[in-house]
Amino acid sequence: MNALSPPRARLLVEVVFDLVCPWCFLGIRRLQRALRMRPDVAVELQWHPFLLNPEITQQGVPRHDYLLRKFGGEERARRLHATITELGLAEGVPFRFDRIRRIPASLDAHRLVRLATRHGLADMVVDALFVAYFVEGADLASLDVLTVLGAHAGLDPTATRRFLQSSAEVEAIHAENLRAHRLGINGVPCFVVAGRHAIAGAQEPEVIERLLDVAVVEAGV
């Protein structure tokens, strides 16, 4: 490190998200772009689960049934997905909603993120889960799928499988989800910068960058 280089501001950015939320995928990619625009800021991402569909069982539900219940049918969903798809292309995300056959429960995927956090691999695993679901149409409720994704990121597959087959972190996920609701978070993604400044939605990178600026000034770096 160059001794003459100015110190980098260090900020914690907490990300409240769900892995079956396309706006979360888009918003996190925009956050990452904002961070690339600010190499002077060293950011630690901390991932917090939010369960959009806590009522969905482990087996998931057919996509058609889910869209009918949530949007009143596929036509309205198709229009929304077309908008998200267009926005995603600007962030290098080729959404393929047509490949999704079932809407999974996201509990086990969030558990995998918590396991990955212990090994410093959470950022990589989160992105891999999003890509698997929204680009490849993978079933995030499948322990086989989750184990393979974890292994590709560097987790031991045998230990990962054993972890996912247990009830480890289940209560912690539900507790964090409840905490998010009690804090008034009712939509995701939500980004909390330096424990003080919160912004919700898939914001443009420039908006996130301005929030980082405020937090850096307050940090006095």
Residue pairs with C-beta under 8 A, 6 or more apart in sequence:
6 40
7 221
8 40
8 41
8 42
8 221
9 40
9 41
9 42
9 216
9 219
9 221
10 41
10 42
10 43
10 44
10 219
10 221
11 41
11 42
11 43
11 44
11 193
11 194
11 212
11 215
11 216
11 219
12 43
12 44
12 46
12 193
12 194
12 195
13 31
13 43
13 44
13 45
13 46
13 191
13 192
13 193
14 46
14 48
14 191
14 192
14 193
14 195
15 28
15 31
15 45
15 46
15 47
15 48
15 189
15 190
15 191
16 48
16 49
16 50
16 180
16 185
16 188
16 189
16 190
16 191
16 192
17 24
17 27
17 28
17 47
17 48
17 49
17 50
17 126
17 188
17 189
17 190
18 24
18 49
18 50
18 51
18 52
18 106
18 110
18 188
19 106
19 109
19 110
19 113
19 126
19 129
19 130
19 133
19 140
20 52
20 53
20 103
20 104
20 106
20 133
20 140
21 52
21 188
21 189
22 81
22 84
22 88
22 95
22 97
22 134
23 84
23 188
23 189
23 201
23 202
24 130
24 188
24 189
24 202
25 88
25 93
25 130
25 134
26 84
26 87
26 88
26 91
26 93
26 202
27 189
27 191
27 201
27 202
27 203
28 126
28 127
28 130
28 189
29 88
29 91
29 92
29 93
30 91
30 202
30 203
30 204
30 205
30 208
31 189
31 191
31 205
31 208
33 91
33 205
34 205
34 206
34 208
34 209
34 212
35 41
35 43
35 212
37 205
37 209
38 209
38 212
41 212
41 216
43 212
45 122
45 123
47 113
47 117
47 122
47 126
48 176
48 180
49 106
49 110
49 113
49 173
49 176
49 177
49 180
50 177
50 180
50 185
50 188
50 190
51 106
51 107
51 110
51 173
51 174
51 177
52 106
52 188
53 103
53 105
53 106
54 177
56 103
56 104
56 105
57 105
58 105
58 107
58 108
58 141
59 141
60 102
60 103
60 104
60 105
60 139
60 141
61 102
61 103
62 101
62 102
62 103
63 100
63 101
63 102
63 103
64 74
66 103
67 73
67 74
67 77
68 74
70 77
71 77
71 80
81 95
81 97
84 95
85 95
85 97
87 202
88 94
88 95
93 134
93 135
94 135
95 134
95 135
96 134
96 135
96 136
96 137
97 134
98 137
99 135
99 136
99 137
100 133
100 134
100 137
101 137
101 139
102 139
102 141
104 133
104 139
104 140
104 141
104 142
105 141
106 140
107 170
107 173
108 140
108 141
108 143
108 146
108 164
109 129
109 140
109 141
109 146
110 173
111 163
111 164
111 168
111 169
111 170
111 173
112 125
112 129
112 146
112 149
112 150
112 160
112 164
113 122
113 125
113 126
113 129
114 122
114 169
114 172
114 173
115 150
115 155
115 160
115 163
115 168
115 169
116 122
116 124
116 125
116 126
116 150
116 153
116 155
119 154
119 155
121 153
121 154
121 155
124 153
124 154
125 149
125 150
125 153
125 155
128 149
128 152
128 153
129 140
129 149
132 138
132 140
132 145
132 149
133 140
138 145
138 149
139 145
140 146
143 161
143 164
143 165
146 160
146 164
147 157
147 160
147 161
147 164
148 157
150 157
150 160
151 157
151 160
180 190
185 198
185 200
187 200
187 201
188 200
189 200
189 201
189 202
190 198
190 199
190 200
191 198
191 199
191 200
191 203
191 208
191 211
192 198
193 199
193 211
193 212
193 214
193 215
194 215
194 218
194 219
196 215
196 218
197 211
197 214
197 215
199 207
199 208
199 211
